[in-house]
Structure formats: structure tokens, C-alpha cells
Amino acid sequence: MTGPILVFGAEGQTGRELIALASRRKIAAVGLSRAETDITQAEIVRAAIERHRPGLVVNAAGYTAVDRAESEPEAAHAANAEGAANLAMACASASVPLVHISTDYVFDGEKTAAYVESDPIAPLCVYGRTKAEGEAAVREAQPHHVILRTSWVYGAYGQNFLRTILRLATERDELRIVADQFGCPTATADIAEAILALAPRLVADPSVAGTYHFAGSGETTWHGLATEIVARQRPFTGRNPHVVAIATADYPTPARRPANSVLDSSHFRAIFGYSAHPWQQRVAETVDLLLRTAAH
């Protein structure tokens, strides 16, 4: 790779993980926060790419507040659709390949088996719809891309389900968690590994471009994930709240979510040779990192 990896959205949970991993591997990477480079501003995006002359661009930016997007559709569209288009056009102009992170929420969850890349999309909510529009913009503007659809993302940085459950476990004796939505919890640590695994291949070989699913190994429900997080935090805190299974109907939210978010990641593994770790292992590692750090 002739230039650094340039990461937009570097203050988000995935962006921070990617920059940290690249630093540990001594791989040249530059992170840009939204404050530094707002992807909804096309001229600013172009100027950043001209200034840093990257070998690869990663779009880890976006509007991710799923429920709030229902009342802020313009903001979600600006970041997830227009921002993606700005990046893709700037990358095409500079002949730089693009990795764009997308989501399981482009699907409606009606399928009973795991989703593969060729399944038709049918988003249920504003967030999913704007992410689908972003995918389409990337495909149209910059063919030399990888769109990486992932799901149920958590990690040591930012706001996510794991960190929320850790906080609630210290505050409540009972947690009521949805048990009829299924997915593959995905650690930002694995997403970062996947991006570094695909980067040299994508740069060297445009024929690997396209859309790929990449998610944690194994599937569970939000209730199953919460139960695992609570079990992993117990040795550190002594807290043991009861995790109660409820139905989606018992916990109405502004945004509709797919009942099945399970993604089949075998195509990514076949092409790029990397598989995510079992989700239980990554949950244990993340809880250990957060609570051991907090104890010192």
C-alpha cells in the first residue's frame, strides 16, 4: 500500500478500535473525527483525501442512533447516504479504494436462515433505509470498494449494548431484555482485524471488490447476549441481576428492527481468510478489559 489507511469516523467505536489495532501492528493509519472532517461536506472530504494521499479509505462514520433517526430522517440521510456518496466520489476521483461499513438493518428479518450477500434488502426503519442508500451510492460512484455489512456491534469504546448492560448491572436487580430477535454479536476488535485482513487484497486486486457480510461467530438473542455479559461481570462486581426474557412487543421502540439479523460470513472467510472469534470469547475479553481497567 503506497499511502496510509485513512479512517473517517475515527472517534466512533469501530474507528477507534481500527486506529488502535493499526498502531499496535505498526500499520500507517490516520484517523479523522467528525469535528475534523464532516463527511456530509463534499469539499472537506476531497481536501482530506488530497492532503493525506491514502492507499485506502475506511468509512467508519455515520448516523447510528437507530431510534432517534425516526424523528431525524434528514440528519440520518445526510450522514449515511450523502456522506457515503461524498466519500465514494472523492475516492473514485483520487483512484483510492474504499471500505464502507454497513449493517444488518438493510434486511427485514423475515428470512428464517442466515442472510447471504445476494438476499434482497428491505429495510424496516429510517436508519436501515439510509444505510441501504449509502451502499447504493458507494456501488455507483466507486466500483473499487468493499461494503462490509456487520451486526450488533459492541466494543471497549463508545456507546453500545455491552457497555449499557455493564452499567445497568450495577444499578438494577432485574434486567428485562428482548429474547425474540436473533443476531450475531460482533466485536469491534474483530471488525478491525477484518479490515486489516482485507485491505492489502482490495488494494492489490480490484476483482475482490463487492459486498461482504462479516459478523461474530455464533448467534444468540439480545437476552442471550445480556445473560453472557452479566455472567462475565459477576466475578469483578459481585453483582448478579436477574435477566428476564421479554418479547419485542413488550418493549416498543420508535424504529422497527429485524427479528432475524443473522449474517452468513462464509464468503468473507473464503476470500480474505479471516473469521470472527466466537462471540462469547470476545464478550469475555471486552468485559475483562473494561472492568480490569476500571479496577486499577
FENLINUR-V868493 format. One record per pair of residues at least 24 apart in sequence whose ideal C-beta (glycine too) atoms are under 7 Angstrom apart, sorted by sequence separation. I is the first residue (numbers start at 0). J is the second residue. If there is no record, write none. Layout:
# FENLINUR-V868493
I/J
I/J
This chain:
# FENLINUR-V868493
3/27
4/28
5/29
6/30
7/31
3/28
6/31
8/33
58/83
102/127
105/130
3/29
5/31
104/130
105/131
189/215
33/60
58/86
102/130
7/36
101/130
105/134
185/214
186/215
56/86
185/215
7/38
151/182
153/184
156/187
183/214
184/215
101/133
150/182
151/183
154/186
183/215
101/134
150/183
151/184
152/185
153/186
154/187
56/90
99/133
151/185
154/188
183/217
150/185
152/187
183/218
184/219
149/185
182/218
181/218
39/77
99/137
152/190
39/78
56/95
58/97
181/220
17/57
38/78
55/95
58/98
97/137
180/220
184/224
44/85
48/89
55/96
56/97
57/98
58/99
59/100
149/190
179/220
180/221
17/59
39/81
44/86
48/90
53/95
58/100
178/220
5/48
39/82
55/98
105/148
218/261
38/82
41/85
45/89
97/141
177/221
178/222
14/59
44/89
48/93
99/144
101/146
103/148
176/221
177/222
5/51
13/59
39/85
101/147
102/148
147/193
176/222
38/85
48/95
96/143
97/144
98/145
99/146
100/147
101/148
102/149
103/150
3/51
5/53
11/59
38/86
96/144
102/150
214/262
4/53
7/56
11/60
80/129
87/136
91/140
98/147
100/149
176/225
2/52
3/53
4/54
7/57
8/58
75/125
79/129
83/133
87/137
91/141
212/262
214/264
2/53
3/54
4/55
5/56
6/57
7/58
8/59
75/126
79/130
90/141
174/225
212/263
213/264
231/282
2/54
7/59
8/60
80/132
84/136
88/140
145/197
212/264
227/279
231/283
1/54
4/57
6/59
7/60
8/61
72/125
76/129
79/132
80/133
83/136
87/140
0/54
75/129
79/133
83/137
87/141
212/266
213/267
228/282
232/286
0/55
69/124
211/266
212/267
227/282
231/286
235/290
68/124
69/125
80/136
84/140
145/201
211/267
68/125
68/126
216/274
228/286
232/290
65/124
216/275
219/278
235/294
215/275
216/276
217/277
65/126
164/225
168/229
214/275
216/277
217/278
143/205
148/210
213/275
216/278
145/208
165/228
207/270
215/278
144/208
145/209
146/210
147/211
148/212
149/213
150/214
160/224
164/228
168/232
143/208
149/214
164/229
142/208
145/211
147/213
174/240
176/242
178/244
215/281
161/228
165/232
169/236
173/240
178/245
179/246
180/247
168/236
172/240
173/241
174/242
175/243
176/244
177/245
179/247
169/238
171/240
172/241
174/243
176/245
168/238
173/243
175/245
177/247
200/271
168/240
177/250
193/267
197/271
196/271
180/256
196/272
181/258
196/273
180/258
181/259
182/260
183/261
7/86
103/182
179/258
181/260
182/261
183/262
180/260
181/261
193/273
192/273
189/275
13/100
189/276
185/275
189/281
188/281
116/210
184/278
116/211
183/278
186/281
98/194
116/212
114/212
184/282
98/197
186/285
96/201
96/202
151/260
150/260
150/262
148/262
161/282
165/286
161/285
165/289
126/254
125/254
124/254
155/285
124/255
154/285
123/255
153/285
123/256
155/288
123/257
155/289
57/194
16/154
13/152
12/152
16/156
15/156
12/154
55/198
12/156
12/157
11/157
55/201
12/159
55/202
114/261
54/202
111/259
113/261
114/262
115/263
108/257
110/259
113/262
114/263
107/257
108/258
113/263
116/266
106/257
108/259
108/260
104/257
103/257
103/260
103/262
26/195
16/187
20/191
24/195
16/188
20/192
13/187
16/190
17/191
21/195
12/187
16/191
20/195
13/190
17/194
70/253
69/253
69/254
66/252
68/254
66/253
66/254
65/254
4/198
0/198
0/199
0/202
